[in-house]
């Protein structure tokens, strides 16, 4: 059976398209791959740490945030500041230079996730920064009074609204 020239051209074009899509998928997945590591694991990675795209999580050390426009430098600690282990916890200096300013929840003691690369200068150079709320929902410390929110007083417009709907009352 002889293959027509038109069928051959369609087959070659289809093979080129499928090959191109496969190549784009593989290279895209490799370029966007990042390893999640803790501060302790980062120190033990050796030379691999300098050649990998990484995501590092920790708690923002209080008083370490230095803003310079949209860029921020700060220090991550593996423990929150009120944790007894915080004084001896490993720390990591982070320099964030991303396209967006840091999130509003990025404050002292906030849990932060920085994505970028680790430099030979010992600084983690982040291009993406995410932050969770600071631990405002942590249990109250001993000898501190509990604060309970006061109930909201009903507004005058809400009380007047039923009368406006029913003019007979």
Secondary structure, 3 states (H helix, E strand, C coil): CCCCHHHHHHHHHHHHHHHHHHHHHHHHHHHCCCEEEEHHHHHCCHHHHHHCCEEEEEEECCCCCEEECCEEEEEEECCCCCCCCHHHCCEEEEEECCCCCCCCCCCCCCEEEEEEEECCCCEEEEEEEEECCCCCCCCCCCCCCCCCCCCCCCCHHHHHHHHHHCCCC
